[in-house]
Amino acid sequence: MEFLSGSLLELITQTSTNLPPDVRAAMSLAADAEMPGTQSSQALDIILSNVDMAVEDEGPICQDTGMPTFVVHTPVGVNQIRIRKAILEAVAEATRRGKLRPNSVDSITGQNSGNNLGEETPVIHFEQWEDDEIEVKLILKGGGCENKNIQYSVPCELDHLGRADRNLEGVRKCILHAVWQAQGQGCAPGALGVCIGSDRAHGYELAKAQLFRTLDDVNPNPTLARLESEIMEEANRLGVGAMGFGGKASLIGCKITAANRLPASFFVSVAYDCWAFRRLGVRLDAASGAITGWLYRDPARAVERMARGEGFPLTGREVVLTPPLTEAQMRALKVGDVVLIDGEMFTGRDNVHAYLMKNPPPVDLHGAALYHCGPVMLKEGGKWTVKAAGPTTSIREEPYQAEVIRRYGVRAVIGKGGMGKKTLAALKDCGAVYLNGIGGAAQYYARTVEQVLGVDLLEFGVPEAMWHLRVKNFAAIVTMDAEGRSLHADVEQATAASLATLGTLEAFEKA
């Protein structure tokens, strides 16, 4: 198997940097259906441009390359130990090359391994089959959407939908609730893999396995095919929209399976994936490990451009901000304003925020823009370069953010998905704003970084360190302002009303 490691490295590289054709088609349809000039339309324009940039630079589509999960089918007699070793080698090399972000963290010590290897990482599932070739499928599912996975034990009471019973109508309610609860935190428009039944652990595994189906296939079970179609139609009437900004496209796919269950248990397991729906596969020669064919894509087919224009056309109405920022500047901003940041900013996510609760910051944060971002970084020629740098989900910092704003004078917090009431109160009291970037647009934002000025707290690992960046034309939308207004709260309230109307529909017809 002299070609095995190289073949697996190519699979990882293409999965991280080249969105599959079925996902590209679904995202194009979502963008075409959105009302021009809206915040969701702007977000989709940036997303489409980002997809092109990732292919051009062979860089990660999203900086969060997730927990690499491999599903491997082997002929009887093939050495699975050798394949596992080659997967580990390929994952480590892809990380070294900046195709994967180092995401493997020891759950006891908190230490990042730095190469995506560790206890039970990457995830590898082996199965035997009777074909003569090896098949390897890979899915890269980031933490933002992974955190929006959800499992229901029915019967149960659901917000705005009432009771979900042990029938297909109850299942329908659970799935719609799963779309609604994700809002912009899962980088909508998303895709769902769903399992009806099984036990808690295997139900989640089967739900995630549904994400290996193509978005344009038809479920062979006519009852489930109808349920998938109905969910797609109803979910896109909720109004969550791209990035949770409100809009027509909330879901690009819904794939459902059913498994037998215990009499006492009825679970509905939902695996939520983001628009950066990265999964590919290869067929390998069992003797040499060479690629004999690709799944989900045809490498002989030219990769079509996705962008409908220049990505984020400037109107002249954007507000240019140059840190350090003042309270007066922030109080002048309103929800819906588009800003362009020129100058210095600092990254800071989970470990940085926890650190700031007990320690003074290593830099002066007064008037600063603090970016919730765990970038992909490479050290080349003694200098750090940014390979991918989109925003992470901000709600994880809700326990800390208000105190960081009050204590250190941060004026702008940048992330995705919005934050809660404590942060909103601190923004109002202190004269600061929350700026929503476009989740997954890692290449778009990497190109705004002119220089890496330094790094602190690197002992936390590359994603969790505090990076000091100089940016130009870093675009974001004010979604929480210093007057106490929140676009996220408004959209959640409006979509809750839409969800409630779907809960009053006639019961789903039983097969």
C-alpha positions as semicolon CSV with decimal commas, in nm:
position;residue;x (nm);y (nm);z (nm)
1;M;0,000;0,000;0,000
2;E;0,269;0,248;-0,098
3;F;0,016;0,512;-0,204
4;L;-0,221;0,481;0,091
5;S;-0,099;0,773;0,307
6;G;-0,081;1,007;0,006
7;S;-0,431;0,910;-0,103
8;L;-0,569;0,979;0,243
9;L;-0,388;1,314;0,260
10;E;-0,549;1,412;-0,070
11;L;-0,892;1,308;0,066
12;I;-0,844;1,526;0,376
13;T;-0,717;1,821;0,171
14;Q;-1,005;1,812;-0,076
15;T;-1,266;1,764;0,199
16;S;-1,136;2,066;0,391
17;T;-1,096;2,299;0,092
18;N;-1,342;2,198;-0,180
19;L;-1,716;2,196;-0,110
20;P;-1,898;1,898;-0,271
21;P;-2,105;1,967;-0,587
22;D;-2,439;1,880;-0,424
23;V;-2,375;2,129;-0,143
24;R;-2,261;2,392;-0,393
25;A;-2,585;2,347;-0,588
26;A;-2,797;2,376;-0,273
27;M;-2,617;2,692;-0,161
28;S;-2,656;2,849;-0,506
29;L;-3,030;2,785;-0,493
30;A;-3,048;2,933;-0,144
31;A;-2,864;3,247;-0,256
32;D;-3,080;3,289;-0,566
33;A;-3,398;3,260;-0,361
34;E;-3,297;3,523;-0,103
35;M;-3,421;3,878;-0,131
36;P;-3,139;4,099;-0,267
37;G;-3,002;4,366;-0,035
38;T;-3,099;4,190;0,287
39;Q;-2,851;4,092;0,556
40;S;-2,902;3,725;0,469
41;S;-2,830;3,798;0,103
42;Q;-2,512;3,982;0,201
43;A;-2,407;3,686;0,414
44;L;-2,470;3,441;0,130
45;D;-2,266;3,655;-0,110
46;I;-1,970;3,636;0,128
47;I;-2,021;3,262;0,172
48;L;-2,018;3,196;-0,203
49;S;-1,704;3,406;-0,247
50;N;-1,542;3,220;0,041
51;V;-1,608;2,886;-0,128
52;D;-1,424;3,012;-0,438
53;M;-1,134;3,147;-0,232
54;A;-1,089;2,813;-0,053
55;V;-1,047;2,631;-0,385
56;E;-0,814;2,897;-0,526
57;D;-0,582;2,891;-0,224
58;E;-0,640;2,527;-0,128
59;G;-0,719;2,661;0,218
60;P;-0,978;2,541;0,472
61;I;-1,332;2,655;0,385
62;C;-1,393;2,707;0,758
63;Q;-1,121;2,743;1,020
64;D;-1,302;2,491;1,241
65;T;-1,218;2,166;1,065
66;G;-1,396;1,974;1,338
67;M;-1,334;1,622;1,462
68;P;-1,227;1,428;1,151
69;T;-1,456;1,127;1,123
70;F;-1,369;0,843;0,885
71;V;-1,595;0,557;0,776
72;V;-1,386;0,281;0,618
73;H;-1,512;-0,026;0,429
74;T;-1,252;-0,294;0,363
75;P;-1,250;-0,627;0,177
76;V;-1,212;-0,937;0,392
77;G;-0,846;-0,990;0,473
78;V;-0,728;-0,631;0,434
79;N;-0,509;-0,513;0,722
80;Q;-0,718;-0,254;0,907
81;I;-0,429;-0,181;1,147
82;R;-0,223;-0,058;0,850
83;I;-0,511;0,162;0,733
84;R;-0,555;0,313;1,080
85;K;-0,185;0,395;1,096
86;A;-0,200;0,560;0,751
87;I;-0,504;0,768;0,857
88;L;-0,316;0,895;1,162
89;E;-0,014;0,982;0,949
90;A;-0,230;1,166;0,697
91;V;-0,420;1,359;0,965
92;A;-0,096;1,473;1,129
93;E;0,053;1,579;0,795
94;A;-0,264;1,763;0,690
95;T;-0,250;1,951;1,021
96;R;0,116;2,039;0,967
97;R;0,028;2,177;0,622
98;G;-0,259;2,390;0,755
99;K;-0,540;2,189;0,593
100;L;-0,673;2,096;0,936
101;R;-0,674;2,309;1,250
102;P;-0,523;2,137;1,556
103;N;-0,846;2,050;1,736
104;S;-0,761;1,752;1,959
105;V;-0,768;1,863;2,324
106;D;-0,703;1,635;2,622
107;S;-1,026;1,642;2,823
108;I;-0,840;1,597;3,153
109;T;-0,543;1,832;3,117
110;G;-0,681;2,074;2,858
111;Q;-0,365;2,037;2,649
112;N;-0,392;2,058;2,270
113;S;-0,192;1,779;2,103
114;G;-0,105;2,010;1,815
115;N;-0,147;1,745;1,546
116;N;-0,511;1,631;1,579
117;L;-0,403;1,299;1,729
118;G;-0,499;1,181;2,075
119;E;-0,730;0,951;2,265
120;E;-1,008;0,847;2,023
121;T;-0,913;1,119;1,772
122;P;-0,955;1,111;1,485
123;V;-1,275;0,904;1,488
124;I;-1,248;0,593;1,270
125;H;-1,527;0,342;1,198
126;F;-1,433;0,018;1,021
127;E;-1,670;-0,217;0,844
128;Q;-1,603;-0,514;0,615
129;W;-1,776;-0,566;0,283
130;E;-1,755;-0,799;-0,014
131;D;-1,624;-0,546;-0,268
132;D;-1,263;-0,579;-0,383
133;E;-1,173;-0,213;-0,315
134;I;-1,137;-0,007;0,000
135;E;-1,380;0,281;0,050
136;V;-1,300;0,572;0,282
137;K;-1,552;0,846;0,358
138;L;-1,464;1,155;0,561
139;I;-1,679;1,421;0,723
140;L;-1,544;1,738;0,888
141;K;-1,812;1,875;1,119
142;G;-1,714;2,180;1,323
143;G;-1,782;2,249;1,688
144;G;-2,037;2,526;1,626
145;C;-2,279;2,297;1,447
146;E;-2,181;1,998;1,663
147;N;-2,299;2,196;1,965
148;K;-2,642;2,235;1,803
149;N;-2,697;1,859;1,777
150;I;-2,999;1,771;1,985
151;Q;-3,180;1,460;2,100
152;Y;-3,544;1,436;2,203
153;S;-3,709;1,170;2,417
154;V;-4,076;1,169;2,324
155;P;-4,335;1,232;2,448
156;C;-4,205;1,574;2,547
157;E;-4,310;1,938;2,558
158;L;-4,145;2,164;2,302
159;D;-4,119;2,543;2,312
160;H;-4,386;2,699;2,088
161;L;-4,498;2,358;1,953
162;G;-4,660;2,192;2,249
163;R;-4,651;1,818;2,303
164;A;-4,462;1,588;2,069
165;D;-4,606;1,237;2,083
166;R;-4,465;0,898;1,979
167;N;-4,571;0,924;1,617
168;L;-4,455;1,088;1,296
169;E;-4,631;1,412;1,384
170;G;-4,428;1,421;1,705
171;V;-4,112;1,348;1,506
172;R;-4,197;1,634;1,268
173;K;-4,228;1,874;1,559
174;C;-3,894;1,765;1,704
175;I;-3,712;1,818;1,375
176;L;-3,863;2,163;1,322
177;H;-3,769;2,254;1,678
178;A;-3,412;2,140;1,605
179;V;-3,390;2,386;1,313
180;W;-3,536;2,668;1,521
181;Q;-3,312;2,619;1,826
182;A;-2,997;2,633;1,613
183;Q;-3,071;2,989;1,491
184;G;-2,744;3,143;1,365
185;Q;-2,522;2,957;1,609
186;G;-2,497;2,657;1,376
187;C;-2,408;2,869;1,069
188;A;-2,742;2,846;0,889
189;P;-2,853;2,746;0,635
190;G;-2,780;2,402;0,775
191;A;-2,841;2,038;0,696
192;L;-2,989;1,772;0,924
193;G;-2,921;1,405;0,968
194;V;-3,199;1,244;1,172
195;C;-3,256;0,905;1,330
196;I;-3,598;0,801;1,456
197;G;-3,560;0,536;1,726
198;S;-3,260;0,323;1,832
199;D;-3,093;0,394;2,167
200;R;-2,932;0,722;2,275
201;A;-2,577;0,648;2,160
202;H;-2,646;0,459;1,838
203;G;-2,925;0,700;1,745
204;Y;-2,674;0,985;1,727
205;E;-2,435;0,769;1,524
206;L;-2,708;0,679;1,275
207;A;-2,818;1,044;1,254
208;K;-2,464;1,155;1,167
209;A;-2,439;0,875;0,910
210;Q;-2,733;1,030;0,724
211;L;-2,508;1,327;0,646
212;F;-2,316;1,099;0,408
213;R;-2,620;1,099;0,177
214;T;-2,622;1,353;-0,106
215;L;-2,857;1,646;-0,063
216;D;-3,038;1,571;-0,391
217;D;-3,114;1,202;-0,331
218;V;-3,459;1,058;-0,252
219;N;-3,519;0,842;0,051
220;P;-3,611;0,486;-0,059
221;N;-3,871;0,474;0,218
222;P;-4,171;0,670;0,079
223;T;-4,293;0,771;0,425
224;L;-3,955;0,912;0,519
225;A;-3,916;1,070;0,174
226;R;-4,241;1,258;0,230
227;L;-4,135;1,363;0,580
228;E;-3,800;1,492;0,449
229;S;-3,977;1,697;0,181
230;E;-4,226;1,839;0,428
231;I;-3,953;1,937;0,675
232;M;-3,761;2,117;0,401
233;E;-4,067;2,317;0,298
234;E;-4,174;2,405;0,653
235;A;-3,827;2,477;0,792
236;N;-3,766;2,732;0,520
237;R;-4,084;2,913;0,623
238;L;-3,949;2,969;0,974
239;G;-3,745;3,272;0,873
240;V;-3,417;3,189;1,049
241;G;-3,219;3,273;0,735
242;A;-2,847;3,274;0,668
243;M;-2,643;3,325;0,987
244;G;-2,971;3,370;1,176
245;F;-3,022;3,714;1,022
246;G;-3,377;3,631;0,910
247;G;-3,455;3,518;0,558
248;K;-3,582;3,242;0,333
249;A;-3,303;2,983;0,355
250;S;-3,278;2,806;0,691
251;L;-3,215;2,450;0,572
252;I;-3,041;2,300;0,266
253;G;-3,102;1,935;0,349
254;C;-3,290;1,692;0,572
255;K;-3,204;1,321;0,568
256;I;-3,392;1,078;0,791
257;T;-3,357;0,713;0,883
258;A;-3,548;0,495;1,129
259;A;-3,422;0,216;1,354
260;N;-3,602;-0,023;1,586
261;R;-3,618;0,084;1,948
262;L;-3,694;-0,044;2,296
263;P;-4,062;-0,037;2,399
264;A;-3,979;0,208;2,679
265;S;-3,773;0,449;2,465
266;F;-3,849;0,671;2,169
267;F;-3,563;0,900;2,072
268;V;-3,538;1,148;1,787
269;S;-3,168;1,219;1,733
270;V;-3,065;1,517;1,520
271;A;-2,714;1,582;1,384
272;Y;-2,699;1,946;1,271
273;D;-2,441;2,043;1,009
274;C;-2,357;2,394;0,889
275;W;-2,358;2,535;0,536
276;A;-1,987;2,441;0,518
277;F;-2,101;2,081;0,474
278;R;-1,768;1,909;0,416
279;R;-1,777;1,540;0,329
280;L;-1,608;1,344;0,052
281;G;-1,495;0,989;-0,013
282;V;-1,255;0,780;-0,220
283;R;-1,230;0,428;-0,353
284;L;-0,881;0,280;-0,316
285;D;-0,699;-0,009;-0,476
286;A;-0,666;-0,270;-0,200
287;A;-0,313;-0,361;-0,301
288;S;-0,153;-0,021;-0,361
289;G;-0,381;0,224;-0,178
290;A;-0,403;0,439;-0,492
291;I;-0,723;0,635;-0,557
292;T;-0,937;0,461;-0,820
293;G;-1,237;0,692;-0,789
294;W;-1,400;0,971;-0,592
295;L;-1,736;0,985;-0,417
296;Y;-1,950;1,301;-0,431
297;R;-1,724;1,472;-0,687
298;D;-1,573;1,423;-1,032
299;P;-1,214;1,556;-1,035
300;A;-1,222;1,571;-1,415
301;R;-1,505;1,825;-1,400
302;A;-1,399;2,188;-1,369
303;V;-1,497;2,347;-1,039
304;E;-1,754;2,614;-1,117
305;R;-1,732;2,957;-0,956
306;M;-1,990;3,026;-0,689
307;A;-1,961;3,403;-0,639
308;R;-2,231;3,615;-0,802
309;G;-2,018;3,929;-0,792
310;E;-1,732;4,068;-0,590
311;G;-1,848;3,894;-0,273
312;F;-1,926;4,194;-0,055
313;P;-1,985;4,498;-0,274
314;L;-1,921;4,820;-0,086
315;T;-2,198;5,081;-0,099
316;G;-2,018;5,372;0,063
317;R;-2,260;5,356;0,358
318;E;-2,032;5,131;0,561
319;V;-1,891;5,272;0,884
320;V;-1,511;5,250;0,897
321;L;-1,376;5,179;1,246
322;T;-1,011;5,215;1,341
323;P;-0,927;5,086;1,691
324;P;-0,885;5,202;1,959
325;L;-1,258;5,269;1,957
326;T;-1,447;5,525;2,164
327;E;-1,774;5,505;2,351
328;A;-1,918;5,782;2,134
329;Q;-1,840;5,587;1,816
330;M;-2,008;5,276;1,952
331;R;-2,319;5,455;2,075
332;A;-2,362;5,603;1,727
333;L;-2,391;5,255;1,573
334;K;-2,730;5,087;1,531
335;V;-2,843;4,732;1,465
336;G;-2,812;4,668;1,093
337;D;-2,515;4,896;1,032
338;V;-2,231;4,743;0,831
339;V;-1,885;4,822;0,959
340;L;-1,536;4,784;0,813
341;I;-1,254;4,749;1,065
342;D;-0,915;4,886;0,969
343;G;-0,636;4,841;1,218
344;E;-0,559;4,618;1,512
345;M;-0,773;4,352;1,679
346;F;-0,718;4,064;1,919
347;T;-0,856;3,711;1,905
348;G;-0,992;3,554;2,219
349;R;-1,220;3,258;2,274
350;D;-1,292;3,007;2,552
351;N;-0,953;2,978;2,726
352;V;-0,872;3,347;2,689
353;H;-1,201;3,452;2,846
354;A;-1,158;3,210;3,137
355;Y;-0,801;3,340;3,182
356;L;-0,920;3,701;3,196
357;M;-1,148;3,620;3,489
358;K;-0,841;3,559;3,708
359;N;-0,557;3,742;3,535
360;P;-0,495;4,080;3,374
361;P;-0,481;4,073;2,994
362;P;-0,140;4,044;2,826
363;V;-0,236;4,342;2,606
364;D;-0,426;4,668;2,657
365;L;-0,791;4,593;2,571
366;H;-0,923;4,943;2,635
367;G;-1,104;5,049;2,318
368;A;-1,018;4,716;2,156
369;A;-1,202;4,492;1,913
370;L;-1,205;4,137;2,054
371;Y;-1,257;3,868;1,793
372;H;-1,407;3,530;1,885
373;C;-1,187;3,332;1,649
374;G;-0,967;3,022;1,657
375;P;-0,763;3,063;1,339
376;V;-0,558;2,817;1,139
377;M;-0,200;2,947;1,161
378;L;0,128;2,837;1,005
379;K;0,477;2,952;1,090
380;E;0,664;3,008;0,765
381;G;1,013;3,159;0,749
382;G;0,996;3,244;1,116
383;K;0,673;3,442;1,074
384;W;0,316;3,346;1,149
385;T;0,064;3,356;0,864
386;V;-0,313;3,321;0,879
387;K;-0,452;3,034;0,675
388;A;-0,816;3,058;0,789
389;A;-0,984;3,297;1,031
390;G;-1,365;3,300;1,047
391;P;-1,568;3,373;1,364
392;T;-1,659;3,110;1,620
393;T;-1,992;3,079;1,803
394;S;-2,005;3,355;2,062
395;I;-2,264;3,222;2,305
396;R;-1,999;3,004;2,471
397;E;-1,845;3,323;2,609
398;E;-2,169;3,447;2,765
399;P;-2,059;3,353;3,121
400;Y;-1,754;3,582;3,083
401;Q;-1,820;3,849;2,822
402;A;-2,002;4,110;3,030
403;E;-1,726;4,110;3,292
404;V;-1,454;4,136;3,024
405;I;-1,631;4,438;2,872
406;R;-1,681;4,610;3,207
407;R;-1,339;4,533;3,352
408;Y;-1,112;4,596;3,052
409;G;-1,296;4,846;2,834
410;V;-1,351;4,631;2,525
411;R;-1,562;4,833;2,278
412;A;-1,642;4,578;2,005
413;V;-1,698;4,205;2,036
414;I;-1,690;4,014;1,707
415;G;-1,826;3,663;1,657
416;K;-2,125;3,479;1,519
417;G;-2,466;3,377;1,642
418;G;-2,515;3,656;1,894
419;M;-2,496;3,663;2,273
420;G;-2,732;3,674;2,568
421;K;-2,891;3,917;2,809
422;K;-2,588;3,965;3,035
423;T;-2,369;4,071;2,744
424;L;-2,645;4,290;2,601
425;A;-2,675;4,472;2,933
426;A;-2,298;4,529;2,945
427;L;-2,299;4,666;2,590
428;K;-2,568;4,915;2,689
429;D;-2,407;5,017;3,016
430;C;-2,053;5,054;2,882
431;G;-2,114;5,180;2,529
432;A;-2,000;4,880;2,324
433;V;-2,140;4,672;2,037
434;Y;-2,153;4,315;1,913
435;L;-2,050;4,265;1,550
436;N;-2,162;3,952;1,368
437;G;-1,917;3,810;1,116
438;I;-2,011;3,545;0,861
439;G;-1,959;3,200;1,008
440;G;-1,747;2,964;0,802
441;A;-1,608;3,243;0,582
442;A;-1,256;3,157;0,692
443;Q;-1,080;3,244;0,366
444;Y;-1,270;3,570;0,322
445;Y;-1,158;3,693;0,663
446;A;-0,806;3,552;0,632
447;R;-0,758;3,780;0,330
448;T;-0,840;4,085;0,543
449;V;-0,540;4,016;0,771
450;E;-0,249;4,229;0,660
451;Q;-0,008;4,121;0,932
452;V;0,021;3,900;1,239
453;L;0,163;4,144;1,496
454;G;0,217;3,894;1,774
455;V;0,070;3,620;1,991
456;D;0,011;3,571;2,361
457;L;-0,102;3,270;2,563
458;L;0,021;3,029;2,297
459;E;0,043;2,766;2,571
460;F;-0,333;2,727;2,524
461;G;-0,274;2,596;2,171
462;V;-0,307;2,768;1,834
463;P;-0,689;2,798;1,827
464;E;-0,712;2,926;2,185
465;A;-0,416;3,166;2,185
466;M;-0,461;3,545;2,178
467;W;-0,349;3,654;1,832
468;H;-0,270;4,019;1,762
469;L;-0,377;4,102;1,405
470;R;-0,377;4,402;1,176
471;V;-0,675;4,391;0,937
472;K;-0,811;4,592;0,646
473;N;-1,177;4,607;0,536
474;F;-1,286;4,347;0,789
475;A;-1,664;4,346;0,730
476;A;-1,925;4,271;0,997
477;I;-2,282;4,367;1,084
478;V;-2,394;4,533;1,406
479;T;-2,646;4,289;1,553
480;M;-2,640;4,403;1,920
481;D;-2,600;4,773;1,989
482;A;-2,535;5,007;2,281
483;E;-2,904;5,095;2,312
484;G;-2,997;4,742;2,414
485;R;-3,131;4,621;2,079
486;S;-3,054;4,271;1,951
487;L;-3,126;4,138;1,604
488;H;-3,081;3,787;1,742
489;A;-3,354;3,832;2,001
490;D;-3,583;3,983;1,737
491;V;-3,531;3,695;1,492
492;E;-3,572;3,436;1,766
493;Q;-3,903;3,593;1,867
494;A;-4,029;3,617;1,508
495;T;-3,928;3,262;1,423
496;A;-4,087;3,136;1,744
497;A;-4,419;3,277;1,621
498;S;-4,370;3,103;1,287
499;L;-4,283;2,779;1,464
500;A;-4,600;2,801;1,669
501;T;-4,813;2,821;1,353
502;L;-4,649;2,503;1,222
503;G;-4,735;2,329;1,546
504;T;-5,107;2,378;1,477
505;L;-5,101;2,199;1,139
506;E;-5,305;1,885;1,100
507;A;-5,132;1,571;1,224
508;F;-4,890;1,414;0,978
509;E;-5,068;1,133;0,794
510;K;-4,954;0,793;0,916
511;A;-4,828;0,552;0,654
